[in-house]
């Protein structure tokens, strides 16, 4: 790859979205912590540098900071906190509070060039703001490029050097022309070449996997979902029969999931597959536990225990474990690359891993979003029925039974979830939805059935639209579809007398309830 963009993570939950937008423009990018030295940055030889947003004020103790020499290494784009750091470093004034803006805002383009090439002077466009501090005027030597009703400064650039900054988040989908603004930086300012593709990613990962593994054996935790299937296909492309896939029936799967996985994987992947029945082991691992973080860790530890036992069942000695970890798992579990991002929740395959496990991890998809993984899967030749599946969490239905996870609750949820997905497919809506699932709530409600009072369980339905899983909107079902789903669940699933629909977006909610 002839071009690459270095993204320095100042702690924004949107940092990886910047990398995603850059990759969508077919330019390679990597995220690194703000602690990278100036010498390291120079040796990395970036085509351009992006300073991300973040939760700090630039004057906070311990706030991310950089050597000012970074502004002379390559073209620089400061986003949100990045703009404020450039202001502070270049002798301008950052003011705490007063000019805060959150959510959609309208900016006015003052200079239709550089970052705003293709716009007109005075043109207004909708962007996504998320800042408490603001800049009252560009620092000395800089020119105003955009403003907003809430802030005079929404963008500026250096008068002579290729240093640009914007107060808003161009990487977020709610910024209407965000992709165009990022493309202006990549191609107009940095003169990058668009040569990063799913094919080039596969080639790079295959070489890396072969170097890492050598002649040793590898097992892959195969769930049958998109992520683990693509990870398995990619590793298999690299090392062939050195890979054995292990499918674990946790007792936390959807209706007929094990049979479907065994059939689909054997037919399409041609990979050695071992099925481990561990239902009782998983249910016992978090029996009586209602706190979701502790449940996730217990499930994560049990997965590793099972995988450590699996090579003996498969007749193999394995030193490596393949996981289909994606970046949304990472960014919600811990900070990216050592940066200061906040932890949202622990994913079983990231923060829930045993610290003393014997495997070395192979996570070839760790830096990708779901849609990127689907494209890699298509490039690898996987069938659409596999790469187009809705996401399903590694801990399975355990995180969709709120409170204590029991066999009875799991059975009720399985039946309700199967009806829900069946009706979505029958209505031709499955491919319009990013993810849909039912949730078993730890409450009962009063109902009337056949003139008798009932006091039974409540099922919540969740369906969202998204492109990357980092932000999501609830799906607006036709009322008659919701009506059919509710009617079938209440009539066909014993112990349920009420169905509700979740109309929360992400943020503030997450997609899963736990």
C-alpha positions in Angstrom: 0.0 0.0 0.0 1.5 3.3 -1.1 -0.5 5.5 1.3 -1.4 5.2 4.9 -3.1 7.4 7.5 -2.0 7.5 11.1 -4.9 8.1 13.5 -3.9 9.1 17.0 -6.6 8.2 19.5 -7.4 10.9 22.0 -10.2 8.8 23.6 -13.3 9.3 21.4 -15.8 6.5 21.1 -15.8 7.4 17.4 -12.1 7.0 16.8 -12.5 3.7 14.9 -15.2 5.3 12.8 -12.5 7.6 11.4 -10.4 4.6 10.4 -13.6 3.1 8.9 -14.3 6.2 6.8 -10.7 6.3 5.6 -10.8 2.6 4.6 -14.1 3.2 2.8 -12.1 5.6 0.6 -9.7 2.7 0.0 -6.8 4.2 2.0 -5.1 2.1 4.6 -5.2 3.5 8.2 -4.1 2.5 11.7 -5.0 3.7 15.2 -2.3 4.3 17.7 -2.2 6.0 21.2 -1.3 9.6 21.5 1.9 8.5 23.4 3.7 7.6 20.2 6.9 9.6 20.1 7.7 12.1 17.3 10.5 9.8 16.3 8.2 6.8 16.0 5.7 8.8 14.0 8.4 10.0 11.5 9.6 6.4 11.1 6.1 5.2 10.4 6.1 7.7 7.5 2.4 8.6 7.4 0.8 10.1 4.3 -1.4 12.0 6.7 -2.2 12.3 10.4 -5.6 12.6 12.1 -6.0 13.6 15.7 -9.2 12.2 17.0 -11.8 13.6 19.4 -11.8 12.8 23.1 -13.5 13.4 26.4 -10.9 15.7 28.0 -10.3 19.4 28.1 -6.9 20.3 26.7 -6.0 21.9 30.0 -6.9 18.8 32.1 -4.1 17.1 33.9 -3.2 14.0 32.0 -5.1 15.1 28.8 -3.7 13.7 25.6 -1.0 15.9 24.1 1.6 15.7 21.3 4.9 17.2 20.3 4.2 20.3 18.2 6.6 18.9 15.7 3.9 16.6 14.6 2.4 19.5 12.6 5.5 19.4 10.3 5.7 15.6 9.7 2.7 15.2 7.3 -0.6 16.9 6.6 -2.7 16.9 9.8 -6.4 16.9 10.5 -7.6 17.7 14.0 -11.2 16.5 14.8 -13.0 18.0 17.8 -10.5 17.6 20.6 -7.8 17.5 17.9 -8.9 21.0 16.8 -8.8 22.2 20.4 -5.3 20.7 20.9 -4.0 22.5 17.8 -5.5 25.7 19.0 -3.9 25.3 22.4 -0.5 24.3 21.0 -0.5 27.1 18.5 -1.2 29.9 21.0 -5.0 30.2 20.6 -7.6 30.1 23.4 -9.8 27.1 24.3 -12.8 28.1 26.5 -14.5 25.6 28.8 -18.3 25.5 28.5 -20.5 28.2 27.1 -20.3 27.1 23.5 -21.2 23.4 23.9 -23.0 21.6 21.1 -24.3 18.1 21.1 -26.1 16.3 18.3 -27.0 17.6 14.9 -26.0 21.2 14.1 -25.7 23.4 11.0 -22.4 24.9 9.9 -21.8 27.6 7.4 -18.8 27.1 5.0 -16.6 30.2 5.0 -13.9 28.9 2.6 -15.0 26.5 -0.1 -11.6 24.9 -0.5 -9.3 22.4 1.2 -11.6 20.4 3.6 -14.6 22.1 2.0 -13.7 21.7 -1.7 -16.9 21.2 -3.6 -19.0 23.4 -1.3 -20.0 27.0 -2.0 -19.1 30.0 0.2 -22.0 30.6 2.6 -23.4 27.1 2.1 -25.0 25.5 5.1 -24.7 21.8 5.9 -25.7 19.4 8.7 -23.0 18.0 10.9 -22.7 16.0 14.2 -21.3 18.0 17.2 -20.2 16.6 20.5 -18.1 19.1 22.5 -18.3 21.1 25.8 -15.2 23.3 25.2 -15.0 25.7 22.2 -12.6 28.0 20.4 -13.5 31.7 20.1 -11.1 32.5 17.2 -8.6 30.5 15.1 -5.0 30.6 16.6 -2.5 33.1 15.1 -1.5 32.1 11.5 -4.8 30.2 10.9 -7.7 31.0 8.7 -11.4 30.3 9.5 -13.0 27.8 7.2 -16.4 27.2 8.8 -18.6 28.4 11.6 -21.9 27.5 13.3 -24.8 29.2 15.1 -23.4 27.9 18.4 -19.8 28.6 17.7 -17.8 31.0 15.6 -15.2 28.4 14.9 -16.3 25.1 13.4 -13.2 24.7 11.2 -9.9 26.4 10.4 -6.6 25.8 8.5 -3.1 27.0 8.7 -2.4 29.8 6.2 0.6 28.1 4.6 1.0 24.5 6.0 -1.3 21.5 5.3 -2.8 21.6 8.8 -6.6 21.6 9.0 -9.1 21.2 11.9 -12.8 20.8 12.3 -14.9 21.0 15.5 -17.5 18.5 14.3 -17.3 14.7 13.8 -17.1 14.1 10.0 -16.7 10.4 10.7 -20.3 10.0 12.1 -23.0 9.1 9.6 -25.2 12.0 10.8 -22.7 14.5 9.2 -24.4 14.6 5.9 -21.3 15.2 3.7 -18.8 13.7 6.2 -17.4 11.2 3.7 -16.8 14.0 1.2 -15.0 16.1 3.8 -12.7 13.2 4.8 -12.1 12.4 1.1 -11.0 16.1 0.6 -8.4 15.6 3.3 -7.2 12.3 2.0 -7.0 13.1 -1.7 -7.0 16.9 -1.9 -4.7 17.6 1.1 -2.7 14.4 1.5 -2.7 13.3 -2.1 -3.2 9.7 -1.0 -3.7 6.7 -3.3 -6.9 4.6 -3.0 -5.2 1.1 -3.0 -6.5 -0.6 0.2 -9.2 -3.2 -0.6 -10.6 -6.4 1.0 -8.3 -8.3 -1.3 -5.2 -6.5 -0.1 -6.4 -7.0 3.5 -6.6 -10.7 3.0 -3.2 -10.9 1.4 -1.7 -8.9 4.4 -3.4 -11.1 7.0 -2.5 -14.4 5.3 1.2 -13.4 5.3 1.0 -12.3 9.0 -0.8 -15.5 10.0 1.7 -17.8 8.2 4.6 -16.0 9.9 3.0 -16.2 13.3 1.9 -19.8 13.1 4.6 -21.6 11.2 4.0 -25.3 11.3 2.0 -25.3 14.5 -1.7 -26.3 14.9 -4.5 -23.9 15.4 -8.1 -24.2 16.7 -10.9 -21.8 16.0 -13.9 -21.1 18.1 -16.6 -21.4 15.5 -20.1 -20.1 16.4 -21.6 -20.2 12.9 -22.0 -16.4 12.9 -20.5 -14.1 10.4 -17.4 -13.1 12.4 -16.1 -16.5 13.3 -16.9 -18.0 9.9 -15.0 -15.3 8.1 -12.1 -15.6 10.6 -12.1 -19.4 10.1 -12.1 -19.1 6.3 -9.3 -16.5 6.3 -7.1 -18.6 8.6 -7.9 -21.8 6.6 -6.8 -19.9 3.4 -3.5 -19.2 5.2 -2.6 -22.6 6.8 -5.1 -25.2 5.5 -5.4 -28.4 7.5 -3.3 -27.0 10.4 -6.7 -25.5 11.5 -9.4 -27.4 13.4 -12.7 -25.6 14.1 -14.5 -26.2 17.4 -18.2 -25.6 17.7 -19.3 -25.4 21.3 -23.0 -26.0 22.1 -23.2 -23.8 25.2 -26.9 -24.4 25.8 -27.3 -20.7 25.1 -27.9 -21.0 21.4 -31.0 -20.2 19.3 -33.5 -22.9 18.2 -31.8 -25.6 16.1 -28.5 -23.6 15.9 -26.2 -26.5 16.4 -27.7 -28.6 13.6 -27.6 -25.6 11.2 -24.0 -24.8 12.0 -22.8 -28.4 11.5 -24.7 -28.6 8.2 -23.6 -25.2 6.9 -19.9 -25.3 8.0 -19.4 -28.8 6.6 -21.0 -28.0 3.3 -19.4 -24.6 2.6 -16.0 -24.3 4.4 -14.6 -27.8 4.1 -12.8 -27.4 7.4 -12.3 -30.0 10.1 -15.1 -29.4 12.6 -15.4 -30.8 16.1 -18.7 -30.3 18.1 -18.4 -30.1 21.8 -21.6 -30.5 23.9 -21.1 -28.3 27.0 -24.6 -27.1 27.9 -24.4 -28.1 31.5 -20.9 -26.7 31.9 -22.0 -23.2 30.7 -25.2 -23.1 32.7 -23.4 -24.1 35.9 -20.6 -21.5 35.3 -22.9 -18.6 36.1 -25.8 -20.3 37.9 -27.4 -17.9 40.4 -25.5 -14.9 39.0 -27.7 -11.9 37.8 -25.0 -9.3 37.3 -24.3 -9.0 33.5 -20.5 -8.2 33.8 -19.9 -11.2 36.0 -22.0 -13.4 33.7 -19.9 -12.3 30.7 -16.6 -13.0 32.5 -17.9 -16.4 33.6 -18.9 -17.3 30.1 -15.6 -16.1 28.6 -13.6 -18.1 31.1 -15.7 -21.2 30.4 -15.1 -20.8 26.7 -11.4 -20.9 27.2 -11.7 -23.9 29.5 -13.6 -25.8 26.8 -11.2 -24.8 24.0 -8.2 -25.9 26.1 -9.9 -29.3 26.4 -11.0 -29.4 22.8 -7.6 -30.3 21.1 -7.6 -33.6 23.0 -11.0 -34.4 21.6 -9.9 -33.3 18.1 -6.8 -35.4 18.3 -4.6 -32.3 17.9 -2.1 -30.3 19.9 -2.9 -26.6 19.3 -1.0 -23.5 20.4 -3.2 -20.9 18.9 -6.9 -19.9 19.2 -8.7 -18.0 16.5 -11.4 -15.7 17.5 -13.8 -13.6 15.3 -13.3 -10.5 17.5 -14.3 -7.2 15.8 -13.5 -3.7 16.7 -16.9 -2.8 18.3 -16.2 -5.6 20.8 -12.8 -4.1 21.5 -13.8 -0.4 21.8 -16.7 -1.3 24.2 -14.5 -3.5 26.3 -11.3 -1.6 26.6 -9.5 1.3 25.0 -8.1 1.0 21.5 -4.3 0.4 21.2 -3.7 1.7 24.7 -5.6 5.0 24.2 -7.9 6.6 26.8 -11.3 5.5 25.4 -13.9 4.6 28.1 -15.0 1.0 28.8 -18.7 0.5 27.9 -19.1 -3.2 28.7 -16.9 -6.3 28.7 -17.3 -8.6 25.8 -16.7 -12.3 26.6 -13.9 -12.6 24.0 -12.0 -9.5 25.0 -12.2 -8.3 28.6 -13.7 -11.7 29.6 -10.7 -13.8 28.7 -8.8 -15.8 31.3 -5.5 -14.1 32.1 -3.7 -17.4 32.4 -5.0 -19.2 29.3 -2.5 -21.3 27.4 -3.4 -20.2 23.9 -1.9 -17.4 21.8 -4.7 -15.5 20.1 -5.2 -15.0 16.4 -7.7 -12.3 15.8 -7.5 -11.3 12.1 -10.7 -9.2 12.2 -10.0 -7.3 15.3 -9.6 -3.9 13.6 -12.7 -4.3 11.3 -16.3 -3.4 11.4 -19.1 -5.8 10.6 -19.7 -4.5 7.0 -16.0 -4.7 6.3 -16.0 -8.3 7.6 -18.9 -9.1 5.3 -16.9 -7.8 2.3 -13.9 -9.8 3.3 -16.1 -12.9 3.5 -17.5 -12.2 0.0 -13.9 -11.8 -1.3 -13.1 -15.2 0.3 -16.0 -16.8 -1.6 -18.4 -17.4 1.4 -22.1 -17.7 0.5 -24.4 -14.8 1.1 -26.6 -16.8 3.4 -23.5 -16.9 5.7 -22.1 -13.4 5.4 -25.5 -11.8 5.5 -26.6 -13.2 8.9 -27.6 -10.9 11.7 -24.9 -10.5 14.4 -25.3 -13.0 17.3 -23.4 -12.4 20.6 -20.7 -14.9 21.7 -22.3 -15.4 25.1 -25.5 -16.2 23.2 -28.9 -16.0 24.8 -27.4 -15.5 28.3 -27.2 -11.8 27.7 -30.8 -11.7 26.4 -32.2 -13.3 29.6 -32.1 -10.4 32.0 -31.3 -11.4 35.6 -30.5 -15.1 36.5 -30.2 -17.3 33.4 -32.3 -20.5 33.9 -33.2 -23.3 31.5 -36.8 -22.4 31.7 -36.1 -18.8 30.7 -33.8 -19.9 27.9 -36.5 -22.2 26.5 -39.1 -19.4 26.6 -36.8 -17.0 24.9 -35.7 -19.5 22.2 -39.3 -20.1 21.2 -40.2 -16.3 21.1 -37.0 -15.5 19.2 -37.6 -18.1 16.6 -41.2 -16.8 16.0 -39.8 -13.2 15.8 -37.2 -14.0 13.1 -39.6 -16.3 11.2 -42.1 -13.4 10.9 -39.4 -10.9 9.9 -38.3 -13.2 7.1 -41.9 -13.9 6.0 -42.4 -10.1 5.8 -39.3 -9.7 3.6 -37.6 -7.4 6.1 -34.6 -9.5 7.3 -32.1 -7.8 5.0 -33.4 -4.3 5.9 -32.5 -4.9 9.6 -29.0 -4.9 11.0 -29.9 -7.0 14.0 -33.2 -8.3 15.5 -33.7 -10.4 18.6 -36.0 -11.0 21.6 -35.2 -10.4 25.2 -36.6 -12.2 28.3 -37.4 -9.6 31.0 -37.2 -10.3 34.7 -40.7 -9.1 35.3 -44.2 -10.5 35.2 -47.4 -8.7 34.2 -51.1 -9.3 34.7 -53.1 -10.5 31.7 -56.4 -12.1 30.8 -56.7 -15.3 28.9 -60.0 -17.1 28.4 -61.6 -15.0 31.1 -58.9 -16.0 33.6 -56.3 -13.8 35.2 -52.8 -14.6 34.2 -49.5 -13.4 35.8 -46.8 -14.3 33.3 -43.6 -13.2 31.6 -42.8 -10.2 29.3 -40.8 -10.5 26.1 -39.2 -7.4 24.6 -38.4 -7.2 20.9 -35.4 -5.3 19.5 -34.6 -4.5 15.9 -32.1 -1.8 14.7 -30.6 -0.4 11.5 -26.9 0.4 11.4 -23.9 0.2 9.2 -21.1 -0.4 11.7 -22.7 -1.3 15.1 -21.3 1.9 16.7 -24.5 3.9 16.2 -27.9 2.4 15.5 -31.6 3.5 15.1 -34.6 1.4 16.0 -36.4 -0.2 13.0 -39.8 1.2 12.2 -41.8 -2.0 11.7 -45.2 -1.8 9.9 -47.8 -2.1 12.6 -49.4 -5.1 11.2 -46.1 -7.0 11.3 -45.5 -6.2 15.0 -49.1 -7.2 15.6 -48.6 -10.6 14.0 -45.4 -11.2 15.9 -47.0 -10.3 19.3 -50.0 -12.4 18.6 -48.0 -15.5 17.7 -45.6 -15.2 20.7 -48.4 -14.8 23.2 -50.4 -17.6 21.7 -47.6 -20.1 21.0 -45.1 -19.5 23.8 -46.4 -20.8 27.2 -45.8 -18.4 30.1 -45.8 -15.2 28.1 -48.7 -12.7 28.1 -47.2 -9.5 27.0 -44.8 -8.3 24.2 -43.2 -4.8 24.1 -41.0 -3.2 21.4 -37.8 -1.3 22.1 -37.6 2.1 20.4 -34.2 3.2 21.8 -31.4 4.3 19.5 -27.6 3.8 20.1 -26.5 6.0 21.8 -27.8 6.4 24.4 -28.8 2.7 24.6 -26.6 -0.1 23.4 -27.9 -2.6 20.8 -27.9 -5.5 23.2 -29.7 -5.0 26.6 -26.7 -6.4 28.6 
